[in-house]
């Protein structure tokens, strides 16, 4: 079973949705062979590198609310993360541009370690408060994943490397009408938008054996997702 996931590394619902999908696969009564492929999607291609401003301040400024209100909203989001066994540390989170991280993900894919890279980067950003646009941080993470350090360094130094692969994913998302992430496509037949409940993912796994048909949205509703403007 092929599952394509469009996501961004700074999208909280992408991490939550990924975990819910994983739990659905674990709970599925039949053993299934799953091939998960990650697709690049930048919520804000023009986002700056980490500037020292924390996520509460950034959210408050963007939506003209108090920092205290922003903290309350993030706390509620953190509770959703806890429900699937994730820990979000908002106070020290470092919002940043993710283009280089997406390029490195494509490099990791070429080395057969895409899944490990994506999982580690989400953990580094949301739980360990790493600056995932920082060159030295990225190289250290690549080394920890036993990726070739010299090749990773070349990718970071040459912004053309794997850039086209990232742009192709984003163009494909546009062609499919994807405006928010996470977005899941199962065997090219079924789509789920947002961090839907585990049961919705299990329903998709059930449906996958049906005859091929045009892309069909199995979402119960729009679900929890992020777009270029907000997380809903």
PyMOL commands that set and color helices and strands:
alter all, ss='L'
color gray80, all
select helices_A, chain A and resi 12-27+55-62+67-82+90-92+99-110+114-126+135-144+149-157+163-175+198-207
alter helices_A, ss='H'
color red, helices_A
select strands_A, chain A and resi 2-7+35-40+180-181+183-186+190-193+216-217+226-227
alter strands_A, ss='S'
color yellow, strands_A
deselect
rebuild
show_as cartoon
